Amino acid sequence: MRYLDFGRTGLKVSELGFGGIPILRLAADEAVGILHRAFDRGMTLFDTANAYATSEDKMGRAFAGRRDKIVLATKTMKRDAAGAAEHLENSLRLLRTDYIDIYQLHQVSREEDWRAIIGPGGAMEVLVRARE
């Protein structure tokens, strides 16, 4: 497995990453086994989302005790500060961690979404505080 610098973040990630949607249909034990297999084969970048139902919980189970060896990405579709804060706290709990390496705003495809995110009371306020 090759490892690459993830932009200017200081993170080094596997060339291939694992997206959390496919494990939704799997039982927790099976999903954990697949995540362990990917990790054991050198994969270090794992991406999920608050909206991916049980994916965050399954990743949290799989990487308990291994958290410092992976790069974990998740995301929210909330545009307001209160909603983004709730999603962030929920993600931290389900992922069984106290930090998320990459937190993304999911599917920002309309100008009005971006304005809501960066405006007063928008999700960006929460993201900036969380990063600090």
VEXZADO-576200 format. One record per residue: residue number from 0; residue in one letter; chain; x, y, z of N, C-alpha, C, O in turn. Coordinates in Angstrom, 3 decimals, padded with zeros to 6 digits. Atoms other than C-alpha are relative to their C-alpha. Layout:
+-----+--------+--------+----------+----------+----------+----------+----------+----------+----------+----------+----------+----------+----------+----------+
! num ! residu ! chaine !      n_X !      n_Y !      n_Z !     ca_X !     ca_Y !     ca_Z !      c_X !      c_Y !      c_Z !      o_X !      o_Y !      o_Z !
+-----+--------+--------+----------+----------+----------+----------+----------+----------+----------+----------+----------+----------+----------+----------+
! NUM !      A !      A !        X !        Y !        Z !        X !        Y !        Z !        X !        Y !        Z !        X !        Y !        Z !
...
+-----+--------+--------+----------+----------+----------+----------+----------+----------+----------+----------+----------+----------+----------+----------+
This chain:
+-----+--------+--------+----------+----------+----------+----------+----------+----------+----------+----------+----------+----------+----------+----------+
! num ! residu ! chaine !      n_X !      n_Y !      n_Z !     ca_X !     ca_Y !     ca_Z !      c_X !      c_Y !      c_Z !      o_X !      o_Y !      o_Z !
+-----+--------+--------+----------+----------+----------+----------+----------+----------+----------+----------+----------+----------+----------+----------+
!   0 !      M !      A !  000.864 ! -001.185 !  000.000 !  000.000 !  000.000 !  000.000 !  000.901 !  001.236 !  000.000 !  001.863 !  001.328 !  000.762 !
!   1 !      R !      A ! -000.712 ! -001.281 !  000.003 !  001.281 !  003.437 ! -000.854 ! -000.714 !  000.955 !  000.942 ! -001.921 !  000.854 !  001.163 !
!   2 !      Y !      A !  000.556 ! -001.003 ! -000.905 !  000.790 !  006.333 !  001.546 !  000.342 !  001.375 ! -000.542 !  001.444 !  001.605 ! -001.038 !
!   3 !      L !      A ! -000.131 ! -001.323 !  000.592 !  000.311 !  009.937 !  000.513 ! -000.292 !  001.067 !  001.035 ! -001.027 !  000.836 !  001.995 !
!   4 !      D !      A !  000.354 ! -001.151 ! -000.817 !  000.254 !  013.334 !  002.157 ! -001.399 !  000.444 ! -000.407 ! -001.705 !  000.546 ! -001.595 !
!   5 !      F !      A !  001.367 ! -000.438 !  000.270 ! -003.360 !  014.479 !  002.471 ! -000.009 !  001.526 ! -000.051 ! -000.259 !  002.199 !  000.949 !
!   6 !      G !      A ! -000.075 ! -001.451 !  000.176 ! -003.014 !  017.979 !  001.056 !  001.025 !  000.612 !  000.938 !  002.135 !  000.101 !  001.087 !
!   7 !      R !      A ! -000.898 ! -000.692 ! -000.938 ! -001.479 !  020.388 !  003.563 ! -000.415 ! -000.235 !  001.453 ! -000.087 !  000.563 !  002.331 !
!   8 !      T !      A !  000.529 !  000.271 ! -001.339 ! -003.143 !  018.788 !  006.607 !  001.033 ! -000.566 !  000.960 !  000.839 ! -000.515 !  002.175 !
!   9 !      G !      A ! -000.963 !  000.692 ! -000.837 ! -000.050 !  016.990 !  007.877 ! -000.363 ! -001.462 !  000.209 !  000.364 ! -002.197 !  000.878 !
!  10 !      L !      A !  000.421 !  001.397 ! -000.122 ! -001.952 !  013.711 !  007.639 !  000.593 ! -000.820 ! -001.128 !  000.684 ! -000.354 ! -002.264 !
!  11 !      K !      A ! -000.469 !  000.956 !  001.000 ! -000.492 !  010.724 !  005.821 ! -001.065 ! -001.088 ! -000.058 ! -001.426 ! -001.661 !  000.970 !
!  12 !      V !      A !  001.091 !  000.960 !  000.159 ! -003.154 !  008.387 !  004.396 !  000.352 ! -001.057 ! -001.040 !  001.209 ! -000.848 ! -001.898 !
!  13 !      S !      A ! -000.161 !  001.042 !  001.005 ! -003.319 !  005.156 !  002.448 ! -000.550 !  000.503 ! -001.334 ! -001.479 !  001.309 ! -001.380 !
!  14 !      E !      A !  000.431 ! -000.402 !  001.345 ! -003.712 !  005.572 ! -001.295 ! -001.467 ! -000.358 ! -000.238 ! -002.176 !  000.357 ! -000.947 !
!  15 !      L !      A !  001.390 !  000.423 !  000.079 ! -007.014 !  003.708 ! -001.033 ! -000.668 !  000.271 !  001.332 ! -000.087 !  000.038 !  002.392 !
!  16 !      G !      A !  000.773 ! -000.232 ! -001.209 ! -009.681 !  004.703 !  001.442 ! -001.236 ! -000.879 !  000.009 ! -001.626 ! -001.439 ! -001.016 !
!  17 !      F !      A !  001.193 !  000.832 ! -000.172 ! -012.720 !  002.881 !  002.793 ! -001.184 !  000.902 !  000.275 ! -001.183 !  001.641 !  001.259 !
!  18 !      G !      A !  001.224 ! -000.767 ! -000.192 ! -016.142 !  004.500 !  002.402 ! -001.024 ! -000.820 !  000.770 ! -001.155 ! -002.023 !  000.545 !
!  19 !      G !      A !  000.871 !  000.701 ! -000.928 ! -018.765 !  003.625 !  005.009 ! -001.342 ! -000.474 ! -000.502 ! -002.012 ! -001.221 !  000.210 !
!  20 !      I !      A !  001.335 !  000.413 !  000.464 ! -021.871 !  003.124 !  002.872 ! -000.130 ! -001.525 ! -000.155 ! -001.154 ! -002.072 !  000.255 !
!  21 !      P !      A !  000.191 !  001.443 !  000.212 ! -021.219 ! -000.550 !  001.940 ! -000.212 ! -000.824 !  001.273 ! -000.788 ! -001.910 !  001.201 !
!  22 !      I !      A !  000.169 !  000.812 ! -001.212 ! -021.157 ! -001.706 !  005.576 ! -001.371 !  000.192 !  000.640 ! -001.671 ! -000.455 !  001.644 !
!  23 !      L !      A !  001.333 ! -000.222 ! -000.565 ! -024.689 ! -000.430 !  006.234 ! -000.838 ! -001.270 !  000.025 ! -001.553 ! -001.523 !  000.995 !
!  24 !      R !      A !  000.854 !  001.181 !  000.129 ! -026.301 ! -003.663 !  005.094 !  000.540 ! -001.208 !  000.761 ! -000.107 ! -002.255 !  000.792 !
!  25 !      L !      A ! -000.632 !  001.115 ! -000.687 ! -023.964 ! -005.857 !  007.149 ! -000.294 !  000.013 !  001.494 ! -000.501 !  001.072 !  002.087 !
!  26 !      A !      A !  000.084 !  000.101 ! -001.455 ! -024.360 ! -007.117 !  010.691 !  001.267 !  000.607 !  000.592 !  002.309 !  000.635 ! -000.063 !
!  27 !      A !      A ! -001.132 ! -000.695 ! -000.632 ! -022.045 ! -005.338 !  013.129 !  001.269 ! -000.844 !  000.013 !  002.338 ! -000.340 ! -000.334 !
!  28 !      D !      A ! -001.201 !  000.841 ! -000.068 ! -019.662 ! -008.290 !  013.598 !  000.643 ! -000.195 ! -001.366 !  001.868 ! -000.200 ! -001.485 !
!  29 !      E !      A ! -000.530 !  000.159 !  001.352 ! -019.307 ! -008.802 !  009.858 !  000.666 !  001.288 ! -000.471 !  001.744 !  001.254 ! -001.065 !
!  30 !      A !      A ! -000.570 ! -001.293 !  000.384 ! -018.710 ! -005.093 !  009.268 !  001.336 !  000.230 !  000.705 !  002.303 !  000.661 !  000.078 !
!  31 !      V !      A ! -001.240 ! -000.170 ! -000.757 ! -016.081 ! -004.978 !  012.019 !  001.099 ! -000.881 ! -000.589 !  002.244 ! -000.446 ! -000.710 !
!  32 !      G !      A ! -000.981 !  000.894 !  000.611 ! -014.338 ! -007.972 !  010.458 !  000.545 !  000.549 ! -001.311 !  001.746 !  000.471 ! -001.569 !
!  33 !      I !      A ! -000.428 ! -000.583 !  001.282 ! -014.230 ! -006.294 !  007.052 !  000.878 !  001.227 !  000.236 !  001.892 !  001.401 ! -000.440 !
!  34 !      L !      A ! -000.813 ! -001.178 ! -000.321 ! -012.918 ! -003.046 !  008.553 !  001.365 ! -000.416 !  000.528 !  002.372 !  000.199 !  000.176 !
!  35 !      H !      A ! -001.294 !  000.499 ! -000.500 ! -010.204 ! -004.979 !  010.406 !  000.842 ! -000.541 ! -001.148 !  002.052 ! -000.317 ! -001.195 !
!  36 !      R !      A ! -000.736 !  000.547 !  001.145 ! -009.263 ! -006.779 !  007.190 !  000.594 !  001.122 ! -000.849 !  001.746 !  001.038 ! -001.274 !
!  37 !      A !      A ! -000.513 ! -001.144 !  000.767 ! -008.934 ! -003.471 !  005.327 !  001.181 !  000.643 !  000.729 !  002.201 !  000.958 !  000.116 !
!  38 !      F !      A ! -001.085 ! -000.582 ! -000.803 ! -006.812 ! -002.058 !  008.155 !  001.237 ! -000.901 ! -000.033 !  002.353 ! -000.416 ! -000.225 !
!  39 !      D !      A ! -001.118 !  000.948 ! -000.010 ! -004.649 ! -005.206 !  008.319 !  000.719 ! -000.054 ! -001.337 !  001.882 ! -000.454 ! -001.402 !
!  40 !      R !      A ! -000.614 ! -000.027 !  001.337 ! -004.000 ! -004.834 !  004.576 !  000.630 !  001.354 ! -000.306 !  001.105 !  001.578 ! -001.419 !
!  41 !      G !      A ! -000.693 ! -001.278 !  000.177 ! -002.668 ! -001.293 !  005.077 ! -000.872 !  001.215 ! -000.183 ! -000.356 !  002.329 ! -000.274 !
!  42 !      M !      A !  000.890 ! -001.150 !  000.172 ! -005.738 !  000.897 !  004.667 ! -000.051 !  000.800 !  001.296 ! -000.211 !  000.246 !  002.383 !
!  43 !      T !      A !  000.026 ! -000.859 ! -001.196 ! -005.675 !  003.876 !  007.017 ! -001.032 !  001.112 ! -000.075 ! -001.292 !  001.768 !  000.934 !
!  44 !      L !      A !  000.986 ! -001.069 !  000.167 ! -008.289 !  006.289 !  005.613 ! -001.401 ! -000.610 ! -000.040 ! -001.723 ! -001.406 ! -000.922 !
!  45 !      F !      A !  001.355 !  000.522 ! -000.118 ! -011.873 !  005.549 !  006.669 ! -000.970 !  001.171 !  000.055 ! -000.841 !  002.066 !  000.891 !
!  46 !      D !      A !  000.941 ! -001.095 !  000.153 ! -014.763 !  007.794 !  005.660 ! -001.421 ! -000.481 !  000.262 ! -001.831 ! -001.528 ! -000.240 !
!  47 !      T !      A !  001.386 !  000.323 ! -000.304 ! -018.310 !  007.749 !  007.005 ! -000.791 !  001.298 !  000.062 ! -000.292 !  002.349 ! -000.343 !
!  48 !      A !      A !  000.831 ! -001.200 ! -000.134 ! -021.149 !  010.185 !  007.699 ! -001.077 ! -000.258 !  001.039 ! -001.495 ! -001.395 !  001.260 !
!  49 !      N !      A !  001.096 !  000.085 ! -000.953 ! -023.753 !  010.904 !  010.313 ! -001.229 ! -000.591 ! -000.665 ! -001.999 ! -001.304 ! -000.020 !
!  50 !      A !      A !  001.178 !  000.471 !  000.729 ! -026.353 !  010.124 !  007.652 !  000.086 ! -001.465 ! -000.416 ! -000.899 ! -002.018 ! -000.905 !
!  51 !      Y !      A ! -000.165 !  001.384 !  000.434 ! -024.954 !  006.637 !  006.984 ! -000.458 ! -000.979 !  001.081 !  000.199 ! -001.994 !  001.311 !
!  52 !      A !      A !  000.652 !  000.874 ! -000.987 ! -027.154 !  005.070 !  009.699 !  001.000 ! -000.621 !  000.982 !  001.502 !  000.078 !  001.863 !
!  53 !      T !      A ! -000.820 !  000.727 ! -000.978 ! -025.038 !  002.440 !  011.525 !  001.498 !  000.020 ! -000.304 !  002.282 ! -000.576 !  000.434 !
!  54 !      S !      A ! -001.398 !  000.019 !  000.424 ! -021.745 !  003.101 !  009.744 !  000.943 !  000.557 !  001.064 !  001.989 ! -000.037 !  001.324 !
!  55 !      E !      A ! -000.884 ! -000.584 ! -001.015 ! -020.261 !  005.358 !  012.435 !  000.163 ! -000.947 !  001.192 !  001.269 ! -001.115 !  001.706 !
!  56 !      D !      A ! -000.065 !  000.932 ! -001.125 ! -021.116 !  002.872 !  015.184 !  000.889 ! -001.197 ! -000.331 !  001.690 ! -001.623 !  000.500 !
!  57 !      K !      A ! -000.806 !  001.154 !  000.408 ! -019.555 ! -000.014 !  013.256 !  001.480 !  000.366 ! -000.082 !  002.341 ! -000.414 !  000.324 !
!  58 !      M !      A ! -001.404 ! -000.436 !  000.045 ! -016.380 !  001.975 !  012.604 !  000.526 !  000.244 !  001.408 !  001.672 ! -000.090 !  001.709 !
!  59 !      G !      A ! -000.410 ! -000.211 ! -001.387 ! -016.267 !  003.005 !  016.254 !  000.357 ! -001.304 !  000.690 !  001.355 ! -001.380 !  001.406 !
!  60 !      R !      A ! -000.281 !  001.324 ! -000.575 ! -016.441 ! -000.645 !  017.306 !  001.302 ! -000.565 ! -000.561 !  002.131 ! -001.095 !  000.178 !
!  61 !      A !      A ! -001.162 !  000.593 !  000.658 ! -013.809 ! -001.681 !  014.772 !  001.314 !  000.629 !  000.441 !  002.328 ! -000.061 !  000.551 !
!  62 !      F !      A ! -001.268 ! -000.690 ! -000.234 ! -011.238 !  000.944 !  015.699 !  000.240 !  000.407 !  001.445 !  001.180 !  001.148 !  001.732 !
!  63 !      A !      A ! -000.271 ! -000.216 ! -001.424 ! -011.560 !  001.097 !  019.471 !  001.347 ! -000.657 !  000.304 !  001.540 ! -001.838 !  000.017 !
!  64 !      G !      A ! -001.340 !  000.512 ! -000.277 ! -007.959 !  000.678 !  020.622 !  000.975 !  000.148 ! -001.156 !  002.164 ! -000.129 ! -001.000 !
!  65 !      R !      A ! -000.862 ! -000.195 !  001.181 ! -006.601 !  001.446 !  017.148 ! -000.130 !  001.419 ! -000.544 !  000.403 !  001.735 ! -001.607 !
!  66 !      R !      A !  000.362 ! -001.324 !  000.512 ! -007.795 !  005.032 !  016.818 !  001.196 !  000.799 ! -000.483 !  001.102 !  001.515 ! -001.481 !
!  67 !      D !      A ! -001.179 ! -000.790 !  000.363 ! -004.296 !  006.507 !  016.668 !  000.697 ! -000.508 ! -001.266 !  001.658 !  000.102 ! -001.735 !
!  68 !      K !      A ! -000.626 !  000.585 !  001.182 ! -003.454 !  004.309 !  013.674 ! -000.785 !  000.248 ! -001.287 ! -000.378 ! -000.194 ! -002.361 !
!  69 !      I !      A !  000.826 ! -000.260 !  001.181 ! -006.191 !  005.526 !  011.317 ! -000.278 !  001.493 ! -000.139 ! -000.117 !  002.269 !  000.802 !
!  70 !      V !      A !  000.496 ! -001.343 !  000.270 ! -007.382 !  008.731 !  009.718 ! -001.500 ! -000.155 ! -000.226 ! -001.941 ! -000.871 ! -001.125 !
!  71 !      L !      A !  001.444 !  000.153 ! -000.018 ! -011.088 !  009.104 !  010.338 ! -000.667 !  001.268 ! -000.519 ! -000.412 !  002.372 ! -000.038 !
!  72 !      A !      A !  000.753 ! -001.111 !  000.588 ! -013.369 !  011.291 !  008.238 ! -001.487 ! -000.285 !  000.173 ! -001.939 ! -001.418 !  000.004 !
!  73 !      T !      A !  001.451 !  000.093 ! -000.035 ! -017.055 !  011.948 !  008.782 ! -000.568 !  001.340 ! -000.422 !  000.177 !  002.274 ! -000.722 !
!  74 !      K !      A !  000.589 ! -001.216 !  000.558 ! -019.544 !  014.597 !  007.778 ! -001.411 !  000.219 !  000.511 ! -002.029 ! -000.665 !  001.104 !
!  75 !      T !      A !  001.360 ! -000.367 ! -000.345 ! -022.805 !  016.397 !  008.385 ! -000.659 !  000.692 ! -001.178 !  000.009 !  001.305 ! -002.010 !
!  76 !      M !      A !  000.764 ! -000.750 !  000.991 ! -025.540 !  017.735 !  006.156 ! -000.666 !  001.218 !  000.635 ! -001.346 !  001.983 ! -000.048 !
!  77 !      K !      A !  000.605 ! -001.138 ! -000.700 ! -026.616 !  020.270 !  008.785 !  000.690 !  001.284 ! -000.427 !  001.902 !  001.316 ! -000.641 !
!  78 !      R !      A ! -000.525 ! -001.298 !  000.431 ! -026.186 !  023.898 !  007.810 !  000.050 !  000.996 !  001.147 !  000.767 !  001.993 !  001.064 !
!  79 !      D !      A !  000.061 ! -000.902 ! -001.147 ! -026.942 !  025.545 !  011.168 !  000.919 ! -000.483 !  001.119 !  001.258 ! -001.665 !  001.193 !
!  80 !      A !      A ! -000.936 !  000.315 ! -001.077 ! -024.691 !  025.674 !  014.230 ! -000.557 ! -001.057 !  000.943 !  000.150 ! -002.002 !  001.293 !
!  81 !      A !      A !  000.583 !  000.956 ! -000.952 ! -027.072 !  023.802 !  016.538 ! -000.052 ! -001.404 ! -000.593 !  000.300 ! -002.375 !  000.076 !
!  82 !      G !      A !  000.076 !  001.305 !  000.651 ! -027.631 !  020.985 !  014.059 !  001.369 ! -000.613 ! -000.211 !  001.552 ! -001.812 ! -000.001 !
!  83 !      A !      A ! -001.356 !  000.502 !  000.219 ! -023.932 !  020.685 !  013.213 !  000.625 ! -000.440 !  001.319 !  001.320 ! -001.455 !  001.364 !
!  84 !      A !      A ! -000.528 !  000.375 ! -001.318 ! -023.016 !  020.621 !  016.922 ! -000.589 ! -001.334 !  000.449 !  000.127 ! -002.189 !  000.971 !
!  85 !      E !      A !  000.651 !  001.262 ! -000.375 ! -025.555 !  017.849 !  017.544 !  000.584 ! -001.167 ! -000.799 !  000.868 ! -002.225 ! -000.236 !
!  86 !      H !      A ! -000.579 !  001.060 !  000.832 ! -024.214 !  015.809 !  014.616 !  001.434 ! -000.301 !  000.418 !  001.827 ! -001.466 !  000.488 !
!  87 !      L !      A ! -001.385 !  000.201 ! -000.394 ! -020.616 !  016.337 !  015.705 !  000.083 ! -000.805 !  001.298 !  000.855 ! -001.759 !  001.387 !
!  88 !      E !      A ! -000.006 !  000.726 ! -001.277 ! -021.313 !  015.182 !  019.275 ! -000.460 ! -001.443 ! -000.192 !  000.105 ! -002.360 !  000.405 !
!  89 !      N !      A !  000.482 !  001.343 !  000.278 ! -023.273 !  012.190 !  017.979 !  001.081 ! -000.830 ! -000.695 !  001.282 ! -001.998 ! -000.364 !
!  90 !      S !      A ! -001.068 !  000.708 !  000.705 ! -020.438 !  011.254 !  015.626 !  001.126 ! -000.381 !  000.949 !  001.618 ! -001.508 !  000.900 !
!  91 !      L !      A ! -001.058 !  000.307 ! -000.965 ! -017.843 !  011.479 !  018.395 ! -000.406 ! -001.174 !  000.892 !  000.401 ! -002.064 !  001.159 !
!  92 !      R !      A !  000.483 !  001.077 ! -000.876 ! -019.977 !  009.231 !  020.618 ! -000.018 ! -001.335 ! -000.743 !  000.506 ! -002.331 ! -000.244 !
!  93 !      L !      A !  000.107 !  001.250 !  000.752 ! -020.701 !  006.623 !  017.937 !  001.362 ! -000.522 ! -000.459 !  001.595 ! -001.731 ! -000.476 !
!  94 !      L !      A ! -001.339 !  000.396 !  000.452 ! -017.119 !  006.604 !  016.662 !  000.934 ! -000.337 !  001.163 !  002.055 ! -000.802 !  000.957 !
!  95 !      R !      A ! -000.764 !  000.321 ! -001.219 ! -015.898 !  006.186 !  020.267 !  001.370 !  000.686 ! -000.002 !  002.404 !  000.063 !  000.238 !
!  96 !      T !      A ! -001.238 ! -000.773 !  000.069 ! -013.323 !  008.938 !  019.920 ! -000.235 !  001.402 !  000.544 ! -001.378 !  001.831 !  000.707 !
!  97 !      D !      A !  000.124 ! -001.386 ! -000.442 ! -012.607 !  012.426 !  021.182 !  000.490 !  000.982 ! -001.055 !  000.577 !  002.184 ! -000.803 !
!  98 !      Y !      A ! -000.365 ! -000.891 !  001.106 ! -011.431 !  013.777 !  017.830 ! -000.295 ! -000.674 ! -001.332 ! -000.307 ! -001.900 ! -001.444 !
!  99 !      I !      A !  000.222 !  000.444 !  001.381 ! -012.183 !  013.484 !  014.124 !  001.050 !  000.707 ! -000.847 !  001.216 !  001.923 ! -000.762 !
! 100 !      D !      A ! -001.090 ! -000.579 !  000.795 ! -009.350 !  014.009 !  011.679 ! -000.503 !  000.924 ! -001.098 !  000.048 !  002.005 ! -001.305 !
! 101 !      I !      A !  000.535 ! -000.774 !  001.118 ! -011.434 !  015.285 !  008.760 ! -001.513 !  000.077 !  000.183 ! -002.205 ! -000.940 !  000.132 !
! 102 !      Y !      A !  001.443 ! -000.168 ! -000.161 ! -014.893 !  016.737 !  009.316 ! -000.494 !  000.814 ! -001.183 ! -000.032 !  001.928 ! -001.426 !
! 103 !      Q !      A !  000.426 ! -000.581 !  001.266 ! -016.756 !  017.562 !  006.139 ! -001.450 !  000.469 !  000.048 ! -002.269 ! -000.046 !  000.809 !
! 104 !      L !      A !  001.375 ! -000.441 !  000.222 ! -019.866 !  019.445 !  005.145 ! -000.488 ! -000.748 ! -001.226 !  000.020 ! -000.559 ! -002.331 !
! 105 !      H !      A !  000.470 !  000.927 !  001.019 ! -021.808 !  016.928 !  003.108 ! -000.916 !  000.692 ! -001.009 ! -001.863 !  001.386 ! -000.638 !
! 106 !      Q !      A !  000.868 ! -000.392 !  001.118 ! -023.296 !  017.815 ! -000.269 ! -000.378 !  001.483 !  000.011 ! -001.557 !  001.836 ! -000.026 !
! 107 !      V !      A !  000.246 ! -001.443 !  000.116 ! -022.916 !  021.585 ! -000.325 ! -000.035 !  000.297 ! -001.497 !  001.004 !  000.489 ! -002.129 !
! 108 !      S !      A !  000.124 ! -000.119 !  001.447 ! -024.276 !  022.034 ! -003.822 ! -000.789 !  001.227 ! -000.446 ! -000.910 !  001.496 ! -001.641 !
! 109 !      R !      A !  000.777 ! -001.196 !  000.347 ! -026.370 !  025.191 ! -003.658 !  000.568 !  001.218 !  000.730 !  001.018 !  001.123 !  001.872 !
! 110 !      E !      A ! -000.489 ! -001.258 ! -000.583 ! -025.342 !  028.773 ! -003.007 ! -000.690 !  000.296 !  001.329 ! -000.037 !  000.748 !  002.269 !
! 111 !      E !      A !  000.726 ! -000.285 ! -001.244 ! -028.048 !  029.111 ! -000.341 !  000.501 ! -000.871 !  001.162 !  000.491 ! -000.434 !  002.313 !
! 112 !      D !      A ! -000.590 !  000.847 ! -001.045 ! -026.520 !  026.162 !  001.567 !  001.294 !  000.628 !  000.520 !  001.517 !  000.711 !  001.727 !
! 113 !      W !      A ! -001.278 ! -000.595 ! -000.396 ! -023.100 !  027.827 !  001.548 ! -000.232 !  001.264 !  000.828 !  000.440 !  001.477 !  001.837 !
! 114 !      R !      A !  000.303 ! -001.232 ! -000.763 ! -024.566 !  031.147 !  002.723 ! -000.471 ! -000.337 !  001.410 ! -000.084 !  000.330 !  002.370 !
! 115 !      A !      A !  000.471 !  000.409 ! -001.331 ! -026.334 !  029.378 !  005.593 !  001.160 ! -000.513 !  000.857 !  001.219 ! -000.226 !  002.053 !
! 116 !      I !      A ! -001.145 !  000.576 ! -000.722 ! -023.131 !  027.553 !  006.584 !  000.925 !  001.082 !  000.540 !  001.367 !  001.001 !  001.686 !
! 117 !      I !      A ! -000.972 ! -001.026 ! -000.419 ! -020.936 !  030.674 !  006.732 ! -000.649 !  001.207 !  000.660 !  000.047 !  002.062 !  001.207 !
! 118 !      G !      A !  000.702 ! -001.137 ! -000.591 ! -023.610 !  033.096 !  007.938 ! -000.096 ! -000.103 !  001.520 !  000.321 ! -001.102 !  002.106 !
! 119 !      P !      A !  000.189 !  000.015 ! -001.454 ! -024.443 !  034.007 !  011.543 ! -000.848 ! -001.205 !  000.416 ! -001.903 ! -001.465 ! -000.163 !
! 120 !      G !      A !  000.704 !  001.188 ! -000.465 ! -025.517 !  030.883 !  013.437 !  000.153 ! -001.193 ! -000.919 ! -000.568 ! -002.183 ! -000.791 !
! 121 !      G !      A ! -000.225 !  001.087 !  000.953 ! -024.192 !  028.697 !  010.631 !  000.949 ! -001.063 !  000.532 !  001.616 ! -000.872 !  001.549 !
! 122 !      A !      A ! -000.809 !  001.148 ! -000.403 ! -022.388 !  025.383 !  010.870 !  001.487 !  000.328 !  000.128 !  002.181 ! -000.282 !  000.941 !
! 123 !      M !      A ! -001.427 ! -000.319 ! -000.039 ! -018.979 !  026.975 !  010.256 !  000.435 !  000.446 !  001.392 !  001.566 !  000.176 !  001.796 !
! 124 !      E !      A ! -000.334 ! -000.426 ! -001.363 ! -019.078 !  028.518 !  013.743 !  000.387 ! -001.200 !  000.862 !  001.367 ! -001.149 !  001.605 !
! 125 !      V !      A ! -000.259 !  001.218 ! -000.782 ! -019.195 !  025.038 !  015.286 !  001.289 ! -000.673 ! -000.474 !  002.086 ! -001.133 !  000.344 !
! 126 !      L !      A ! -001.178 !  000.667 !  000.535 ! -016.525 !  023.640 !  012.976 !  001.292 !  000.703 !  000.408 !  002.285 !  000.055 !  000.737 !
! 127 !      V !      A ! -001.180 ! -000.769 ! -000.400 ! -014.076 !  026.433 !  013.758 !  000.298 ! -000.235 !  001.487 !  001.450 ! -000.446 !  001.866 !
! 128 !      R !      A ! -000.194 !  000.261 ! -001.439 ! -014.619 !  025.975 !  017.515 !  000.523 ! -001.407 !  000.235 !  001.413 ! -001.605 !  001.062 !
! 129 !      A !      A ! -000.428 !  001.391 ! -000.173 ! -014.204 !  022.205 !  017.214 !  001.462 ! -000.174 ! -000.388 !  002.206 ! -000.891 !  000.282 !
! 130 !      R !      A ! -001.393 !  000.097 !  000.439 ! -010.944 !  022.578 !  015.325 !  000.948 !  000.576 !  001.044 !  002.022 !  000.029 !  001.297 !
! 131 !      E !      A ! -000.842 ! -000.647 ! -001.023 ! -009.568 !  024.912 !  017.993 !  000.096 ! -000.859 !  001.234 !  000.760 ! -000.481 !  002.200 !
+-----+--------+--------+----------+----------+----------+----------+----------+----------+----------+----------+----------+----------+----------+----------+
